[in-house]
Amino acid sequence: MSKPTFTDEQIEELLIKCNGQPTKVASALDVSYVQVYRRIRQNPKLLEVQEAERARAYQILDNLSMQIALKGTIKEPILDEEGNPTEQFRDVLVDYKTRIQVIQNQQNLFKGSIGIKDQIEVTHKSGTIDYSKLSDDALKEILNAEVDEEQEST
């Protein structure tokens, strides 16, 4: 098996250009995702670059989402005569349905980032059931049995 023909420096540069996405790096290097993934995991510096670039990309998207949710606009590039984007942007209004969806998504992300999570507690006469360890079918069976028992007792 031949040695990969790419360097850690190339991977680092491409991770920065590709927002920390190893699939895009692999495509740019014309190698398999597995080769890039392994190299990143073997090199703490590359892993740090990948995580930093993903965090940066996330922050950009978060800021964009907040602008959509709060201001109701999004930046659209102004095109030149040939249809190519220029360095200038204009604000374009975003419809209310999209704004509401963005707001709901932001709320869910915020809840997760500060540790708020939705929980369901299922209790049975023998105690509390940890539903996370049950399959959907097993959980449905338990809930149906509870309903049947309640109906029989009334």
C-alpha positions as a Markdown table, in Angstrom:
| # | Residue | x | y | z |
|---|---|---|---|---|
| 1 | Met | 0.0 | 0.0 | 0.0 |
| 2 | Ser | 1.4 | 3.4 | -1.0 |
| 3 | Lys | 1.8 | 6.2 | 1.5 |
| 4 | Pro | -0.7 | 9.1 | 1.3 |
| 5 | Thr | 0.7 | 11.9 | -0.9 |
| 6 | Phe | -0.6 | 14.7 | 1.3 |
| 7 | Thr | 0.9 | 16.5 | 4.2 |
| 8 | Asp | -0.4 | 17.7 | 7.6 |
| 9 | Glu | 0.1 | 21.2 | 6.4 |
| 10 | Gln | -2.1 | 20.6 | 3.4 |
| 11 | Ile | -4.8 | 19.2 | 5.6 |
| 12 | Glu | -4.6 | 22.1 | 8.0 |
| 13 | Glu | -4.9 | 24.6 | 5.2 |
| 14 | Leu | -7.9 | 22.8 | 3.7 |
| 15 | Leu | -9.6 | 22.4 | 7.1 |
| 16 | Ile | -9.5 | 26.2 | 7.4 |
| 17 | Lys | -10.8 | 26.7 | 3.9 |
| 18 | Cys | -13.5 | 24.0 | 4.2 |
| 19 | Asn | -14.8 | 25.0 | 7.6 |
| 20 | Gly | -13.4 | 22.0 | 9.4 |
| 21 | Gln | -15.2 | 19.5 | 7.2 |
| 22 | Pro | -13.0 | 16.4 | 6.5 |
| 23 | Thr | -15.3 | 15.2 | 3.7 |
| 24 | Lys | -14.5 | 18.4 | 1.8 |
| 25 | Val | -10.8 | 18.1 | 2.6 |
| 26 | Ala | -10.8 | 14.5 | 1.3 |
| 27 | Ser | -12.5 | 15.7 | -1.9 |
| 28 | Ala | -10.0 | 18.5 | -2.4 |
| 29 | Leu | -7.1 | 16.1 | -2.0 |
| 30 | Asp | -8.7 | 13.4 | -4.1 |
| 31 | Val | -8.3 | 10.8 | -1.3 |
| 32 | Ser | -10.7 | 8.9 | 0.8 |
| 33 | Tyr | -12.5 | 10.4 | 3.8 |
| 34 | Val | -11.0 | 7.6 | 6.0 |
| 35 | Gln | -7.5 | 8.6 | 5.2 |
| 36 | Val | -8.1 | 12.2 | 6.2 |
| 37 | Tyr | -10.1 | 11.2 | 9.2 |
| 38 | Arg | -7.3 | 9.0 | 10.5 |
| 39 | Arg | -4.7 | 11.6 | 9.9 |
| 40 | Ile | -6.7 | 14.2 | 11.8 |
| 41 | Arg | -7.3 | 11.8 | 14.8 |
| 42 | Gln | -3.6 | 11.0 | 14.9 |
| 43 | Asn | -2.5 | 14.6 | 15.0 |
| 44 | Pro | -3.8 | 16.7 | 18.0 |
| 45 | Lys | -2.9 | 19.9 | 16.1 |
| 46 | Leu | -5.1 | 19.0 | 13.2 |
| 47 | Leu | -7.9 | 17.9 | 15.5 |
| 48 | Glu | -7.7 | 21.3 | 17.2 |
| 49 | Val | -7.8 | 23.1 | 13.9 |
| 50 | Gln | -10.8 | 21.1 | 12.8 |
| 51 | Glu | -12.7 | 21.8 | 16.0 |
| 52 | Ala | -11.8 | 25.5 | 15.9 |
| 53 | Glu | -13.0 | 25.9 | 12.3 |
| 54 | Arg | -16.2 | 24.0 | 13.0 |
| 55 | Ala | -16.8 | 26.4 | 16.0 |
| 56 | Arg | -16.1 | 29.4 | 13.8 |
| 57 | Ala | -18.5 | 28.2 | 11.1 |
| 58 | Tyr | -21.1 | 27.5 | 13.8 |
| 59 | Gln | -20.7 | 31.0 | 15.2 |
| 60 | Ile | -21.2 | 32.5 | 11.8 |
| 61 | Leu | -24.4 | 30.5 | 11.3 |
| 62 | Asp | -25.6 | 31.3 | 14.8 |
| 63 | Asn | -25.1 | 35.1 | 14.1 |
| 64 | Leu | -26.9 | 34.8 | 10.8 |
| 65 | Ser | -29.8 | 32.9 | 12.4 |
| 66 | Met | -30.0 | 35.6 | 15.1 |
| 67 | Gln | -30.1 | 38.3 | 12.5 |
| 68 | Ile | -32.9 | 36.5 | 10.7 |
| 69 | Ala | -34.9 | 35.9 | 13.9 |
| 70 | Leu | -34.5 | 39.3 | 15.5 |
| 71 | Lys | -34.1 | 41.7 | 12.5 |
| 72 | Gly | -36.0 | 39.8 | 9.9 |
| 73 | Thr | -33.4 | 40.2 | 7.2 |
| 74 | Ile | -30.6 | 38.3 | 5.6 |
| 75 | Lys | -27.6 | 39.7 | 3.7 |
| 76 | Glu | -27.7 | 38.9 | -0.1 |
| 77 | Pro | -24.7 | 39.6 | -2.3 |
| 78 | Ile | -25.2 | 42.2 | -5.0 |
| 79 | Leu | -24.3 | 40.7 | -8.4 |
| 80 | Asp | -22.3 | 42.4 | -11.1 |
| 81 | Glu | -23.4 | 42.6 | -14.8 |
| 82 | Glu | -22.1 | 39.1 | -15.5 |
| 83 | Gly | -24.0 | 37.6 | -12.5 |
| 84 | Asn | -21.0 | 37.1 | -10.2 |
| 85 | Pro | -21.2 | 38.1 | -6.6 |
| 86 | Thr | -19.5 | 41.4 | -5.6 |
| 87 | Glu | -18.1 | 42.5 | -2.2 |
| 88 | Gln | -21.4 | 44.4 | -1.5 |
| 89 | Phe | -24.5 | 43.1 | 0.1 |
| 90 | Arg | -28.1 | 44.3 | 0.6 |
| 91 | Asp | -30.6 | 43.4 | 3.3 |
| 92 | Val | -33.5 | 41.2 | 2.1 |
| 93 | Leu | -36.6 | 40.6 | 4.2 |
| 94 | Val | -37.3 | 37.1 | 5.5 |
| 95 | Asp | -40.8 | 35.8 | 5.7 |
| 96 | Tyr | -42.5 | 35.2 | 9.1 |
| 97 | Lys | -42.7 | 31.4 | 8.7 |
| 98 | Thr | -38.9 | 31.2 | 8.2 |
| 99 | Arg | -38.3 | 33.6 | 11.1 |
| 100 | Ile | -40.5 | 31.5 | 13.5 |
| 101 | Gln | -38.7 | 28.3 | 12.4 |
| 102 | Val | -35.3 | 30.0 | 13.0 |
| 103 | Ile | -36.5 | 31.2 | 16.4 |
| 104 | Gln | -37.6 | 27.7 | 17.4 |
| 105 | Asn | -34.3 | 26.3 | 16.3 |
| 106 | Gln | -32.3 | 28.9 | 18.2 |
| 107 | Gln | -34.3 | 28.2 | 21.3 |
| 108 | Asn | -33.6 | 24.5 | 21.1 |
| 109 | Leu | -29.9 | 25.2 | 20.5 |
| 110 | Phe | -29.8 | 27.6 | 23.5 |
| 111 | Lys | -31.6 | 25.1 | 25.8 |
| 112 | Gly | -29.0 | 22.5 | 24.9 |
| 113 | Ser | -26.1 | 24.7 | 25.3 |
| 114 | Ile | -27.1 | 25.7 | 28.9 |
| 115 | Gly | -28.1 | 22.2 | 29.9 |
| 116 | Ile | -31.9 | 22.4 | 29.6 |
| 117 | Lys | -33.3 | 19.2 | 28.2 |
| 118 | Asp | -36.8 | 17.7 | 27.7 |
| 119 | Gln | -37.4 | 14.7 | 29.9 |
| 120 | Ile | -40.1 | 12.2 | 30.2 |
| 121 | Glu | -40.5 | 10.1 | 33.3 |
| 122 | Val | -42.5 | 6.9 | 33.1 |
| 123 | Thr | -43.5 | 5.3 | 36.4 |
| 124 | His | -44.9 | 1.9 | 36.9 |
| 125 | Lys | -46.2 | 0.2 | 40.0 |
| 126 | Ser | -42.8 | -1.4 | 40.4 |
| 127 | Gly | -41.0 | 2.0 | 40.2 |
| 128 | Thr | -39.6 | 4.4 | 37.7 |
| 129 | Ile | -38.7 | 3.0 | 34.3 |
| 130 | Asp | -35.6 | 4.2 | 32.4 |
| 131 | Tyr | -37.2 | 4.6 | 29.0 |
| 132 | Ser | -33.8 | 5.4 | 27.4 |
| 133 | Lys | -32.8 | 1.8 | 27.7 |
| 134 | Leu | -36.1 | 0.5 | 26.1 |
| 135 | Ser | -36.9 | 0.0 | 22.5 |
| 136 | Asp | -39.9 | 1.9 | 21.1 |
| 137 | Asp | -41.9 | -1.3 | 21.0 |
| 138 | Ala | -41.1 | -2.2 | 24.6 |
| 139 | Leu | -42.1 | 1.2 | 25.7 |
| 140 | Lys | -45.4 | 1.1 | 23.8 |
| 141 | Glu | -46.1 | -2.3 | 25.3 |
| 142 | Ile | -45.6 | -1.0 | 28.9 |
| 143 | Leu | -47.7 | 2.1 | 28.2 |
| 144 | Asn | -50.5 | 0.0 | 26.7 |
| 145 | Ala | -50.5 | -2.4 | 29.6 |
| 146 | Glu | -50.8 | 0.6 | 32.0 |
| 147 | Val | -53.8 | 2.0 | 30.0 |
| 148 | Asp | -55.4 | -1.5 | 30.0 |
| 149 | Glu | -54.9 | -1.9 | 33.8 |
| 150 | Glu | -56.5 | 1.6 | 34.4 |
| 151 | Gln | -59.4 | 0.8 | 32.2 |
| 152 | Glu | -60.0 | -2.6 | 33.9 |
| 153 | Ser | -59.9 | -0.9 | 37.4 |
| 154 | Thr | -62.6 | 1.7 | 36.4 |
